């Protein structure tokens, strides 16, 4: 069993890395940039080793949970105590592996990708803090500290999306992400306060017990759960707070990989899973999760069909896959949603690192300027295809096992959402292999001489490719669901080949195969013309390419009217009339007082004597009557 003291180190090691790199290396050893990367990699490697130890300990523990004594953080007048505690259960253990493993691969990859960047130390300092913040969200045992780390995750995303702040697009994307996610965070904060005022506790385990016992129920429970879900919608880029996520591609590609695979967007899904007993005892809240997730899955996939920027295709793919996870949580439960998060982390990180490798070789993310790269980038090509097959849900890769778990759970509880999910299967396979054929097939259409990336970038991609193949095998016979311990019924616990005796997997495989075939027909074999299809479906193409005009709505309504015309205008008026008025009033009063005093200085001694006499008389009378 892992000593509980070492569990704290999982979080504290990246914190230490952030402090060392930002306070010592950056100011004093900036001429040796690689040191920052080495310290970050060493710290996260330590966290990964401890996370593996923690996972093994949890698997061997009764009820798959280890007790960790809390630390008293603050004692408020009246006896109220705020404790800083950690949760180490099956959900935590799985998420620790996801965060630390993906983060480690990204940091190793970053050594090559960020080589020569003047902000090298700053980059690794921010990445250390980003990883530490996500680990804090995963480990925290009460909602108050979950919220603290939740906001730190948002702050780090702002810093990393806007890492190249000299680029207006990056600065604007960072601000957009920060503002949009704050909308959801307001709902999360309101839910935390509502739960505390109704229960008197922030402790997650106590809140779960109150929900199970029926003490926390009714309207209070429903609205609290929906408030928590609002926070998840913001962080996980679910409709309608999805607009920030595609623009977040302005940050360095390894940042995109970490955000989309293991940190920020995964935080929303994790939050719903962590507080799932609250949702499980509110039909309305759980249905809301399923509907938003199912709609977001197909909504985002439709925009991924037409994007030409490889990172934006992957961004919409992330939004869609997160919708799948929410659908899984809303219809099947914790194990199903988290299992897809677990598998998705590896193949999505691999897809982004592959996109970064391509950009490193070609200098562009525009797929129209690529082509033929399979010949000169064989490792990038092979690993990218594995990830594309996995996200398309092709047997026996990891995405197949978790995607089909979601499909069968949605079929049982929400047939309409199941239909949307099946359509999304086809769309996902099509747009992912559109990327494959445009990027790696045909002949090179760009300038220069692309080449394979260095071994420091290729090695993490190979590791992630292996994981994208094997990670799904954890639940071939339902082991993952049993480990999560939520008593969920898993439809596909039939074994490696037994799964193929069921009809639904074959339907999903046929749909995915049709999507791949259509992409091949259009973008590789050229049997069909993409231009003619675009003209044939011109209204839909315009709708998808303009992203349903959500960016315009965001700029005109959210930024133009709500923020600039409403909140910021109100703050300006308050600042001008109240704050400036108070300051100017004090100044004017001081000036007027000075002028009055100046008039009293006449130089006539008799007047000064009278004034002193009056003052003494007033003092004596005051003492007589009031003393």
Buried (B, 14 or more C-beta within 10 A) or exposed (E): EBEBEBBBBBBBBBBBBBEBBBEBBBEEEBEEBEBBBBBBBEBBBBBBBBBBBBBEBBEEBEEBBBEBEBEEEEEEEEEEEBBBBBBBBBBBBBBBBBBBBBBBBBBBBBBBBBBEBEBBBBBBBBBBBBBBBBBBBBBBBBBBBBBBBBBBBBBBBBBBBBBBEEEEEBBBBBBBBBBBBBBBBBBBBBBBBBBBEBBEBBBBBBBBBBBEEEEBEEEBBBBBBBBBBBBBBBBBBBBBBBBBBBBBBBBBBBBBBBBBBBBBBBBBBBBBBBBBBBBBBBEEBBBBBBBBBBBBBBBBBBBBBBBBBBBBBBBBBBBBBBBBBBBBBBBBBBBBBBBBBBBBBBBBBBBBBBBBBBBBBBEBBBBEBBBBBBEBBEBBBBBBBBBBBBBBBBBBBBBBBBBBBBBBBBBEBBEEBBBBBBBBBBBBBBBBBBBBBBBBBBEBBBEEEBEBBBEBBBBBBBBBBBBBBEBBBBBBBBBBBBBBBBEBEBBBBBEEEEBEEBEBBEBBBEBBBBBBBBBBEBBBEEEEEEEEEBEEEEEEBEBBBEBBEBBEBBEEEBBEEBBEEEEEEEEEEEEEEEEEEEEEEEEEEEEEEEEEEEEEEEEEEEEEEEEEEEEEEEEEEEEEEEE
